[in-house]
Amino acid sequence: MPRVVALNGWQQLFLVVTAGVAGTVDAIAGGGGLLTVPALLAVGLPPQLALGTNKGQSTFGSAAALLRYAKGGLIPWKRARWLFPAGFIGALGGARLVLLLRPEILKPLILVLLVVVAAFLTFRRAPKGAATEPTPARERVALLAALLIGAYDGFFGPGTGTFLIVAFVSVLGLTLQRASAEAKVVNCAANLAALCLFAFHGVVLWTVALPMAGAQLLAGTLGAHLAIRGGERWVRRVVLAVVLVLVLKLLHDLVQGQWAFRWACPPWPQAR
């Protein structure tokens, strides 16, 4: 059973408000963990409980965002049927890989990739005219990207939503708005896979996760709604803002020379 952590009303309110803000941003561009993981650590949860509880609440936000995007007609279910299992299987494999490798080795590489992503988003022109249907070959590449980025999410995590958006824009030729919607298919699957593993190992504090999950349900729906209504330019700005924060966070960790916040799963505790 998870360790008992007693929170007062103000701490719980702080976490619920943070989950609401994080869920809104995450539904558009990813990066919700930038807010919720430090918040959970700040109220006294140990790293393993913080990560498990974070997945316990964020899964609800990604699911709500996915449903809102689907209602808005931005989810092609024919493609989603194989993107979802690819993200799920990839995340399971990535989470288990943490047992063999330390995630810290990825930080310099991810920092470089995020800078490349920022440049891509800054200078990319929005596609003109009607979008063409991706070829089967491009869809297979997108499937591979979903599998690999899903594995990255299970192993390390920061920037997952952003990398998915850029992959789908580049490979499938989608607008940022549609790429953000389809990224939620993989993101939701990866969150669910991680939650299953964390719950199995008893490191989800449901008394904390469920109130935050309620805020995430509302925030995920709101964020997806804003992305649908705001269009390409608005989504681009939010994604770039998230990329900037991720770059600053990783730079801070590298300069400090320590793992300030545990973005990836530590070695699994024994199931009890």
N, C-alpha and C positions, 0 to 999 in steps of 0.2 A: 504494500500500500504506500502511496506517496506520503512524504513527511507532512505533518500537520503544520500549516502556516496560518497564523491568525492575523487577519487584516482588519483595520478599523474602517468605519464608514467612509472617511475621507479618502483613504487609500483605494478602496473599492470604486468610489466615484471617479477618482483620478484614472484608474485603469479603464473604466467604461468609456470615459470621454476620450482617452487616448485611442481606444479601439475604434471609436466612431470616426475620428480624424484619419487614422491609419487605414481603415477599411475604405474610406472614400478615395483616398489617394491610390491605394493598391488596386482598386477596381479599374482605374484609368491607366496607370503606368507601372504597377508593381511597387515594391519598396516599402510595404506596410510594416515589415519587420524592423525597419530603421527606427520606428517609434515604439512598437509594442515590446520588443525584446528588452531594450534598455529600461522601459517602464516597469516590466515585471522584475527585473533585477533590482531596480531602485527600491521597490517595496519589500525586498528581503528574500525573494525566492532564489534558491541555489540554481546554478546554471542548467542542470538537467531538468529540473522542474520548470524553469523559465521557458526552455525550448519546447518541452512537451506541452505545457499549458498554452504557449503561443500557437502551436499547431491546433490545439483543441478549440481555440476561438477563431483563428484566421480561416480555417476550412469553411466555416459558415459564411464568412464574407465573400470568399471566392465563389462559393456555390450560388449565393444570392446575385452576385454580379453576372455570373454565367446565365442565370435564368432571365435577368433583365435584358442582357444582350440578345438572348434567344427571342424574347418577346419583341424586341426591336427589329427582328429579321436579319441580324448580323452573324448568326451561327449557321453555317452550312452543315447540316447533320450528317450528310453522307461522308464528309471529311472528318467530322468530329468523332465518328464511330471508331476510327483508328487512331486519331490523335490522343484521345483519352487513355486507352490502354497503354499506348507508347509512353505517355508521361507517367502513368502509374508504375509500370514495370521499371522504367528508368530510375525513378525516385527510390524504389525499393533497393535496386542494385547500388545506387550511389550511397544510400544510407549505410549499407553493409560495408562499403568500401572504406568508410571511416575507420573501421577496425584495423585496416591494413596500412593506411596512409594518413598523415596528418594534414588537415585542410590548410594550415598556414602556408604550405609551399605554393598554393595557388594565388596568394594575394598579389604579388608583383605582376603576374600574368593577367589577372582579372583587372587590375588597375590600368594596364595598357589597353586591354580590350574595351574598357569603358570609355577611355579617351577616344578610341576609334569610333565607338558607337556615337558619342557626342558629335564628332565631326560629320559622320554619316547623316545624322538627323538634322544638323545645322544646314548642310549644303544640298541635301536631297530636295528635289523639286517634286511637288505633288503631281501624281499622274493626271494627265488630261484625257478627257473623253471617257467612254464607258470602259470599265475594267474587263479584260479578257479572261476567259476561263483558264486556270493553270493546266498545263499539260500533265499527263500521268507521270512523266519523268520528274517534273518539278514537285508533284505531290509526294513522290517517294522520297525525294530529298527532304521535304518538309517533315515527313514521318521520321526520318533518321534524326533530324534536328530536334524533334520533340522528344525522342528517346534519349539523346545525349544531354539536352538541356534539362530534362527531367532528372537524369542521373546527377547532373551538376547541382540541381536543387536539393537532392537528398544528401549530397556530399558536402556542399559548401553553402550555396544559397543566395548571397547578395547579387542583385541584378538579374535574377531569373526572368522576371516579367519583361524587363527591358530587352534582354537577349532574345526572348521569344518573339517580341514585337518586331525587332530588327530582322530576325530570321524569316519571319513570314512576309515582311515587306520585300525583302531581297529575293526570296525564293519563289513566293507565290504571286508577287506583284500586287499585293493588297495595299490599300490606303492605311495610314496609321490607325484610323478609327476601326476599320475591320480587323486589322492585325491585333489590336488591343483586345477585341472581342474574342478572336480565336485563340489568343494566348491564354485566356481564362480557362479554356477547355483543358489545356495541359497543366496550367497552374493549379486548378481545382483537383485534378487527378493526382498531382505530386503531393499536394497538401494532404489529401486523403490517405495516400500511401504512408507518408510520414506519421500521420496521426495514428494509423493502425499499429505501426511499430512502437511508437511512444506509449500508446495505451496498453499494448501487450506487456511492455516492460514496466508498467506502473508508474510512469512519470508525467501523467496529466493530472493536474489539480483541478478537478471539475468544479469545485465550489468557487474558484476564481474564473475558470474558463467560460462557464455558462453565462454569467452576467455580461462578460465581454462579447460573447457570441451573439447575444441579443442586439448589442450595438452594431456588431459587424453585419448582421442581417440587414439592418436598415441602411447602414453606410455603403455596403456593397451595391445595393439597389440604387442608392443615390448617386454613387460614383459612376456606375454604368450609364445611368440616365443623363448625367452631365456630359459624359463622353459622347453619347449619341446626339445630344442637342448641340454640343459645342463644336463638333466637326473636327476636321484635320488639324487646323492651326492650333486650336485649344489643346488637343491631345499632345501635339508636338511640344508645346510649352511645358506641360506637366511632366512628360517623359524626360525632357532635358533637365528640369529642376531635380528630378529624382536621380538622374545620372550624376549631376553635380554633387549632390549630397553624398552619394555612394563613393565618388572619387575622394571627397574630403575625408570621409570616414576611413577609407582604406589607407590614405596618406597618413592620417593620424596614427593608425595602428602600426604602420611601418616605421614612422619616426619614433614612436614610443618603444618600439621593439617588443611589444607584448600583445597578447590576445585579449583586448579590452572587453569585448562582448563576444560570447561564444556563438558564432553564426552557424556553426555546423554541429552535428550530433557528436557529443563526446562518446567514448567507449560505452557500450550498453551495459547498464547494471544487470545483475542477475534478476530474472523475473521472480516475483514473490507472490 
